[in-house]
């Protein structure tokens, strides 16, 4: 029997935890209007949230949807600021309880992990194998089944109040009205429309839920299929090996397993590659001896610099903000063999007032 945790709810509703949650929620957003309004009467707002939680009257607010276009078009659903404080309060307490049960090689949104750690691990495997099965899951966040997710949470948390709060957060947004409406084994005509599915990309809780939802899958890959060279970053995952036929067999087994989670892999993006051909993973194209930054990434950086040039000339952003953006991109791009590119690109942008 897996270890379960009780009496979690008092830790979530503790005032010091709510205060810590508010501090974390405002990180990088301190001067936004919603943050300033909440912080203007911070103590009273936190006591109000605490009372709503304790009296079980807390209801999640409505989302604001908007489209972000980077490497692809994505729908982002932004929760009200008060609800983002609650998200942090929940994650502060429950994430450490689950994280210890995650495998070593899942890297998204975990302390001590992240993109660069995933890239180094990826290249560690890349130099040791001939082939890689690279897969991604079709519309992962919009496909996560609410009932299955709540069952996974309940296996670890035997605290009714905490589970009710998590259900309130999970069920605050669903994507049943949006395609694809996929039928899975055992479904009738109405099942894809009746089962609530989907979690918003913008929520902190969604990052945790995305890791948890595939945790059993990770253990199945590592322990049942004994695929040692495996790595996952949210819905992108890779298995390395020296036999192409074996990796193709794994692909079929994976497709069958994911049906039980009401998920399907993206057919066009999920196949076995030879490592020599160069494989894209987390924004880079990887070859055995080097990594190249994707052209799309460079184009987005150039567009961002041109936009910031205009904003700086108008006086709407500071030079320090420009510098932070440039340094962030340099840090990311320096993972690849991009010294010459950076040497040519960065000096080409001049920032002047007026």
TAVENVEN-V405572 format. One record per backbone hydrogen bond with DSSP energy under -1.0 kcal/mol. CO is the residue of the C=O (numbers start at 1). NH is the residue of the N-H. Records with the same first field share a line. If there is no record, write none. Layout:
CO = NH ; NH
This chain:
5 = 158
8 = 12
9 = 13
14 = 18
15 = 19
16 = 20
17 = 21
18 = 22
19 = 23
20 = 24
21 = 25
22 = 26
26 = 29
29 = 32
32 = 36
33 = 37
34 = 38
35 = 39
36 = 40
39 = 42
41 = 45
42 = 46
43 = 47
44 = 48
45 = 49
46 = 50
47 = 51
48 = 52
49 = 53
50 = 54
51 = 55
52 = 57 ; 58
64 = 78
66 = 76
68 = 74
72 = 70
74 = 68
76 = 66
78 = 64
80 = 84
81 = 85
82 = 86
83 = 87
84 = 88
85 = 89
86 = 90
87 = 91
88 = 92
90 = 94
91 = 95
94 = 98
95 = 99
98 = 101
99 = 102
105 = 232
107 = 114
110 = 113
114 = 118
115 = 119
116 = 120
117 = 121
118 = 122
119 = 123
120 = 124
121 = 125
122 = 126
123 = 127
125 = 128
130 = 275
131 = 241
132 = 273
133 = 239
134 = 271
135 = 237
136 = 266
140 = 143 ; 144
141 = 199
144 = 198
145 = 149
146 = 150
147 = 151
148 = 152
149 = 153
150 = 154
151 = 155
153 = 156 ; 157
156 = 5
159 = 163
160 = 164
161 = 165
162 = 166
163 = 167
164 = 168
165 = 169
166 = 170
167 = 171
175 = 178
184 = 187
190 = 193 ; 194
191 = 195
196 = 146
197 = 175
200 = 203
203 = 207
204 = 208
205 = 209
206 = 210
207 = 211
208 = 212
209 = 213
212 = 215
214 = 218
215 = 219
216 = 220
217 = 221
218 = 222
219 = 223
220 = 224 ; 225
221 = 227
226 = 228
228 = 230
229 = 240
231 = 238
232 = 107
233 = 236
235 = 137
236 = 233
237 = 135
238 = 231
239 = 133
241 = 131
243 = 247
244 = 248
245 = 249
246 = 250
247 = 251
248 = 252
249 = 253
250 = 254
251 = 255
252 = 256
253 = 257
254 = 258
257 = 260
258 = 261 ; 263
259 = 262
264 = 138
271 = 134
273 = 132
274 = 277
279 = 286
281 = 284
283 = 294
284 = 281
285 = 292
286 = 279
290 = 287
291 = 337
292 = 285
294 = 298
295 = 299
296 = 300
297 = 301
298 = 302
299 = 303
300 = 304
301 = 305
302 = 306
303 = 307
304 = 308
305 = 309
306 = 310
307 = 311
308 = 312
309 = 313
310 = 314
311 = 316
313 = 354
318 = 322
319 = 323
320 = 324
321 = 325
322 = 326
323 = 327
324 = 328
325 = 329
326 = 330
327 = 331
328 = 332
329 = 333
330 = 334
332 = 335
333 = 336
336 = 338
338 = 342
339 = 343
340 = 344
341 = 345
342 = 346
345 = 348
346 = 349
